[in-house]
Amino acid sequence: MSGAVRVVVVGGGYAGVMAADRLSGERAGHPRVRVTLVDPGARFTERIRLHQVAAGTRASAGVAWEEVLHPDVERVQDRVVGIDAAARAVVTGRGRRLGYDHLVYAVGSGEAPTTASSVTNATAAAATREEIAALAPGGTVTVVGAGATGVEVACALAVARADLEVTLVTASSPTTPLRRPAVARRLGRLGIGVEVGVVHPVTGAVSTAGGRRAAASATIWTAGLAVPRLAAASGLPTTGDGRLLVDATLTVRGDERIVAAGDAAAVDDPGAAHLRMSCATAIPLGAHAADVVLARLSGASAPRVDVGFLLQCLDLGGGHGHAQLVRPDDGDRWGARAGLGGHLGGAVKERVCAATLSWLTREARRPGSHRWPRGPRPVEGRGGDGARGLLG
Ligand SMILES: Cc1cc2nc3c(=O)[nH]c(=O)nc-3n(C[C@H](O)[C@H](O)[C@H](O)COP(=O)(O)OP(=O)(O)OC[C@H]3O[C@@H](n4cnc5c(N)ncnc54)[C@H](O)[C@@H]3O)c2cc1C
């Protein structure tokens, strides 16, 4: 493929894989693209399943790369340790230097400011599973954070190990999932305690209005996850928490050779203010980042991102779940009581999780095949220009 345009995708999560697939294959009107995906994993990780791995109800969240990647994508199993934007090259941990014409930055999230256990990546989830399996009946577990991941972890554990005492500790109450009556009822039925308090990131000690107590038998951190510092360390513009700052075309200001997508991207545009770190955001942003590169290669103007939500779903353990219809801006549609709970909610959640993987596998076979719902507000230039949105 000599003479092809070189695109390096850094990070093979939902955003990076979607971008790599969409850039691959032959497409009329576009120059041939040679895509290299750099990721340290031996397999693709379905991160949204990792609470099940930690609870021991699922053996693994790994998927063979061949299933999710277009056959033309060259995979480098390594970690990028530096981006030399001036020279248009990345350097990997094993000392490889990969030149690029365009770079897709998609390193995701997961680094937590704690020594506690977590479910943030495959290795951490496997270690947490071992820790939980070793707990004697009557053991206590603190799950730090009552956002979606915290609630899913607590429910998975309470179902898998009914002999443990599971408590969710949240710094602010009520969080979005806890505001939903059906979710609160499910937590109650599973005997999961909910406390407002602060957990010490090293000792695991819990401070609440009622006082301070020693760490539980196990502490699982799901709050305040940070992103890798790669962009900041490479001198690229970032937010305070290290996300790469991009404009509405997902492009770094002043360097149109670098686009970003997923948890590690911060889109500095009012039209993207509703976007939260999620798989639901990462997949369409990955597709959009690829579309921006393809537009530039064909001499067209880069499309602005236009992404809206449709559903928020939770896995509440044991086949139970909760599915809430939301507006494109992620606000509840018809109020917090309008969600679907129980086994029906669980079935919807499972369908959505399966869909995230099938979007990637289908994109690997037929690049460019997906479109998602659009964003919450009118976007300049919308209409047939590649602008799009997503399923949440
Ligand atoms: C237990 C759990 C449940 C979740 N459930 C949901 C859910 O139900 N719905 C939802 O929308 N979201 C959910 N999420 C959040 C979701 O998983 C993330 O938002 C999503 O994975 C972000 O996708 P991404 O592609 O940006 O990054 P990731 O999926 O994190 O992938 C990033 C990849 O980049 C790699 N990488 C990192 N640094 C480097 C480097 N320097 N060089 C090369 N590669 C690198 C990583 O190893 C990783 O493979 C959940 C998360 C967890 C942990």
PDBQT file of the ligand as one rigid body, heavy atoms in Angstrom, charges set to zero:
ROOT
HETATM    1  C1  LIG A 401     -17.729  -1.399  34.522  1.00  0.00    +0.000 C 
HETATM    2  C2  LIG A 401     -18.028  -0.331  33.524  1.00  0.00    +0.000 A 
HETATM    3  C3  LIG A 401     -19.306  -0.273  32.975  1.00  0.00    +0.000 A 
HETATM    4  C4  LIG A 401     -19.617   0.707  32.045  1.00  0.00    +0.000 A 
HETATM    5  N1  LIG A 401     -20.882   0.735  31.524  1.00  0.00    +0.000 NA
HETATM    6  C5  LIG A 401     -21.178   1.633  30.584  1.00  0.00    +0.000 A 
HETATM    7  C6  LIG A 401     -22.483   1.642  29.986  1.00  0.00    +0.000 A 
HETATM    8  O1  LIG A 401     -23.332   0.828  30.321  1.00  0.00    +0.000 OA
HETATM    9  N2  LIG A 401     -22.742   2.565  29.020  1.00  0.00    +0.000 N 
HETATM   10  C7  LIG A 401     -21.803   3.479  28.621  1.00  0.00    +0.000 A 
HETATM   11  O2  LIG A 401     -22.098   4.282  27.748  1.00  0.00    +0.000 OA
HETATM   12  N3  LIG A 401     -20.560   3.495  29.166  1.00  0.00    +0.000 NA
HETATM   13  C8  LIG A 401     -20.227   2.607  30.145  1.00  0.00    +0.000 A 
HETATM   14  N4  LIG A 401     -18.980   2.611  30.704  1.00  0.00    +0.000 N 
HETATM   15  C9  LIG A 401     -17.999   3.642  30.276  1.00  0.00    +0.000 C 
HETATM   16  C10 LIG A 401     -17.328   3.197  28.986  1.00  0.00    +0.000 C 
HETATM   17  O3  LIG A 401     -16.760   1.926  29.139  1.00  0.00    +0.000 OA
HETATM   18  C11 LIG A 401     -16.254   4.194  28.559  1.00  0.00    +0.000 C 
HETATM   19  O4  LIG A 401     -16.800   5.484  28.548  1.00  0.00    +0.000 OA
HETATM   20  C12 LIG A 401     -15.730   3.821  27.181  1.00  0.00    +0.000 C 
HETATM   21  O5  LIG A 401     -15.004   2.612  27.289  1.00  0.00    +0.000 OA
HETATM   22  C13 LIG A 401     -14.868   4.906  26.570  1.00  0.00    +0.000 C 
HETATM   23  O6  LIG A 401     -14.420   4.455  25.330  1.00  0.00    +0.000 OA
HETATM   24  P1  LIG A 401     -13.022   4.951  24.737  1.00  0.00    +0.000 P 
HETATM   25  O7  LIG A 401     -12.872   4.322  23.407  1.00  0.00    +0.000 OA
HETATM   26  O8  LIG A 401     -12.918   6.422  24.847  1.00  0.00    +0.000 OA
HETATM   27  O9  LIG A 401     -11.933   4.382  25.744  1.00  0.00    +0.000 OA
HETATM   28  P2  LIG A 401     -11.625   2.925  26.281  1.00  0.00    +0.000 P 
HETATM   29  O10 LIG A 401     -12.739   1.996  26.012  1.00  0.00    +0.000 OA
HETATM   30  O11 LIG A 401     -11.194   3.153  27.675  1.00  0.00    +0.000 OA
HETATM   31  O12 LIG A 401     -10.389   2.464  25.414  1.00  0.00    +0.000 OA
HETATM   32  C14 LIG A 401      -9.171   3.163  25.434  1.00  0.00    +0.000 C 
HETATM   33  C15 LIG A 401      -8.083   2.219  24.964  1.00  0.00    +0.000 C 
HETATM   34  O13 LIG A 401      -6.887   2.980  24.820  1.00  0.00    +0.000 OA
HETATM   35  C16 LIG A 401      -5.813   2.220  25.348  1.00  0.00    +0.000 C 
HETATM   36  N5  LIG A 401      -4.750   3.146  25.734  1.00  0.00    +0.000 N 
HETATM   37  C17 LIG A 401      -4.660   3.929  26.825  1.00  0.00    +0.000 A 
HETATM   38  N6  LIG A 401      -3.512   4.626  26.817  1.00  0.00    +0.000 NA
HETATM   39  C18 LIG A 401      -2.856   4.260  25.689  1.00  0.00    +0.000 A 
HETATM   40  C19 LIG A 401      -1.610   4.626  25.122  1.00  0.00    +0.000 A 
HETATM   41  N7  LIG A 401      -0.804   5.509  25.701  1.00  0.00    +0.000 N 
HETATM   42  N8  LIG A 401      -1.234   4.039  23.948  1.00  0.00    +0.000 NA
HETATM   43  C20 LIG A 401      -2.047   3.151  23.325  1.00  0.00    +0.000 A 
HETATM   44  N9  LIG A 401      -3.235   2.765  23.822  1.00  0.00    +0.000 NA
HETATM   45  C21 LIG A 401      -3.637   3.315  24.992  1.00  0.00    +0.000 A 
HETATM   46  C22 LIG A 401      -6.435   1.492  26.534  1.00  0.00    +0.000 C 
HETATM   47  O14 LIG A 401      -5.643   0.369  26.894  1.00  0.00    +0.000 OA
HETATM   48  C23 LIG A 401      -7.779   1.103  25.959  1.00  0.00    +0.000 C 
HETATM   49  O15 LIG A 401      -7.731  -0.137  25.286  1.00  0.00    +0.000 OA
HETATM   50  C24 LIG A 401     -18.646   1.655  31.654  1.00  0.00    +0.000 A 
HETATM   51  C25 LIG A 401     -17.352   1.601  32.192  1.00  0.00    +0.000 A 
HETATM   52  C26 LIG A 401     -17.044   0.631  33.111  1.00  0.00    +0.000 A 
HETATM   53  C27 LIG A 401     -15.649   0.564  33.689  1.00  0.00    +0.000 C 
ENDROOT
TORSDOF 0
